[in-house]
Amino acid sequence: MEKSDKIWMDGKLVDWDDAKIHILTNTFNYGLGVFEGIRCYNTAKGPAIFRLEEHLDRLYNSAKIASIKPNFSKDELRKALIKTIKVNKLKECYIKPIIYYGYGEIGLYPKNNPVNSAISVYPWGAYLGAEGLSNGISVKISSFSRHYINAAMTKAKICGFYANSQLAKMEAIENGYDEALLLDTEGRVAEGSGENLFIIKNRKLMTPPVLTVLDGITRDSAMQIARYKKYVVEEASLTRDMVYIADEAFFTGTAAELTPIREIDKRPIGIGRTGPVTKELQEEFFKAAKGKNKNFLHWLTFI
């Protein structure tokens, strides 16, 4: 990956290669920490962070769910995040704030350990590839189930939960696919390894309800944009075969942005490439993210 110059750690800007933690850092060993993924886009008015407030709200809600008391306020972290982008002189970047239990006592009870915070910003293009963003990706239904709601609280972006995502992602890639699609423990379609799913049938958008999936901010953006374009959008439980016979399908996420799906389990979705509704919504999403649609300018924090 491409490095930036500085990473913010607990109020100090440190060189990229010096941003280190102890091997016995509690979150590193056991996974109880929370993070966000956020994007900054270049616009005609300069760099702008996409839906910053919603991401910060989710970060602090994640901390509450995980019973972590952040060591910086939301306002302090907002200022630090903007400062870190400016110091690194980036026009566009991916932003990853993290709040975690640091080095202290070893063991499963973390609350005697210090709470630490860090913000990294770095250039990052299309997560699932420029080709995938244009022509769609291939997806495999994973053999791994998505988290059960009473085993892992699905409204929080907790670091350790992503072991499930990594297992599904590795399985998909090592079997020749680009991404995984996980089912929940009842066999209903849940989400990708790091994305929410939409299908389109007869020009109506359907997406799984957020009961067992992360309440994605890009998911919400896609829903608002679709309604702005006069499409019907419905939250509905989906089965695997409903997805197979969809006219179109796409993933949403901060990393994935709005990525079309061309096939699932070797079955072409619709015409087997980016469909017309997906293409329209993708174009509108990038207009909004880059400040080209005045109806969604309130989503942008200009820096």
C-alpha positions, -999 to 999 in steps of 0.1 A, spaced: 0 0 0 10 36 -5 23 53 27 14 87 39 38 108 60 21 110 94 -2 90 116 -20 106 146 -16 86 178 -32 99 211 -27 136 202 7 133 185 16 131 149 43 104 144 61 92 113 43 64 94 71 38 102 71 48 139 34 42 145 39 11 166 22 -7 195 35 -32 221 31 -69 211 9 -74 243 -15 -46 234 -49 -59 246 -69 -53 214 -42 -68 193 -44 -100 213 -81 -103 219 -98 -80 193 -120 -57 215 -115 -24 198 -136 -3 174 -128 15 142 -143 33 112 -135 35 75 -142 69 59 -133 84 25 -122 119 16 -128 129 -21 -114 156 -41 -140 181 -53 -140 214 -72 -139 231 -38 -110 210 -25 -109 178 -4 -142 168 13 -149 141 38 -179 120 29 -205 118 57 -180 125 85 -206 131 112 -224 98 106 -191 79 107 -181 96 139 -215 88 154 -211 52 145 -176 50 159 -187 63 193 -218 41 192 -195 12 185 -174 22 215 -206 23 237 -217 -11 225 -182 -25 232 -182 -8 266 -151 12 257 -148 48 271 -130 68 244 -100 88 256 -109 117 233 -142 134 227 -159 132 194 -151 169 187 -114 163 195 -113 133 172 -130 153 144 -104 180 146 -75 155 148 -89 137 117 -90 169 97 -56 179 109 -41 146 99 -54 149 63 -41 184 61 -6 175 74 -4 147 49 -14 170 21 -38 145 6 -66 154 -19 -82 120 -16 -77 93 10 -91 65 31 -94 74 68 -92 49 95 -98 61 131 -95 33 158 -101 33 195 -85 4 213 -74 -11 246 -37 -6 249 -8 -23 267 -12 -31 304 -26 -62 320 -28 -93 298 -60 -113 300 -96 -112 289 -107 -84 312 -96 -52 294 -108 -24 316 -76 -20 337 -58 -12 305 -54 23 290 -77 33 261 -58 46 231 -68 62 198 -52 66 164 -60 80 130 -43 68 98 -50 84 64 -36 71 31 -43 69 -7 -65 40 -16 -82 35 -49 -111 11 -58 -111 -16 -31 -124 -43 -54 -104 -30 -84 -111 -5 -111 -122 -33 -135 -147 -45 -109 -160 -9 -103 -166 -6 -140 -177 -41 -151 -187 -59 -120 -172 -86 -97 -177 -123 -92 -190 -134 -59 -191 -167 -39 -217 -176 -14 -195 -183 16 -194 -215 37 -190 -192 67 -222 -177 83 -225 -141 93 -225 -133 130 -255 -144 151 -269 -113 168 -265 -127 203 -230 -138 197 -217 -107 181 -234 -73 182 -238 -64 146 -243 -27 149 -207 -22 161 -175 -22 140 -155 -42 164 -120 -52 153 -122 -89 162 -155 -94 143 -136 -91 111 -119 -125 116 -152 -138 102 -148 -115 72 -112 -125 66 -121 -162 65 -149 -156 41 -127 -133 19 -98 -158 18 -121 -186 8 -136 -166 -20 -103 -154 -35 -86 -188 -31 -115 -203 -51 -112 -178 -79 -138 -152 -69 -134 -115 -61 -156 -114 -30 -178 -134 -6 -215 -131 3 -224 -145 37 -257 -159 48 -270 -154 84 -275 -183 108 -310 -188 95 -298 -191 59 -309 -157 47 -287 -134 27 -267 -111 50 -238 -91 36 -204 -93 20 -172 -96 39 -172 -58 43 -202 -46 22 -239 -44 22 -259 -60 -6 -286 -47 -29 -305 -65 -56 -327 -50 -83 -358 -68 -96 -382 -51 -120 -364 -18 -112 -372 -21 -75 -342 -21 -51 -342 -46 -22 -316 -49 6 -315 -70 37 -328 -53 69 -302 -43 94 -312 -68 121 -282 -90 114 -260 -67 93 -240 -35 98 -261 -4 92 -239 8 64 -235 45 58 -229 40 21 -259 17 22 -280 46 35 -265 69 9 -275 45 -19 -310 42 -6 -314 80 -4 -300 85 -39 -323 57 -53 -353 74 -38 -341 108 -51 -341 91 -86 -377 79 -79 -368 42 -75 -387 21 -50 -364 8 -22 -374 -20 1 -357 -36 31 -366 -73 27 -353 -107 38 -335 -123 8 -328 -159 0 -299 -171 -21 -321 -181 -50 -337 -146 -50 -303 -132 -55 -295 -156 -84 -325 -144 -104 -321 -107 -97 -319 -84 -127 -290 -66 -111 -270 -66 -79 -244 -45 -63 -224 -40 -31 -220 -8 -11 -194 2 15 -169 29 23 -141 8 8 -162 -8 -20 -181 24 -28 -208 11 -52 -195 -20 -69 -216 -39 -94 -219 -77 -91 -218 -96 -125 -221 -131 -112 -227 -152 -81 -216 -188 -78 -209 -188 -115 -244 -177 -123 -246 -145 -143 -267 -118 -126 -290 -103 -152 -270 -95 -184 -238 -106 -167 -223 -71 -164 -231 -38 -149 -269 -32 -153 -284 2 -163 -300 10 -128 -267 1 -110 -248 23 -135 -271 52 -129 -269 49 -91 -232 45 -92 -228 77 -113 -251 96 -89 -232 83 -59 -199 96 -72 -215 129 -81 -227 132 -45 -193 122 -31 -175 147 -53 -198 176 -46 -215 176 -80 -250 173 -67 -263 202 -47 -290 180 -31 -263 161 -12 -238 188 -4 -247 184 33 -230 150 32 -196 167 27 -172 182 52 -149 205 32 -114 209 46 
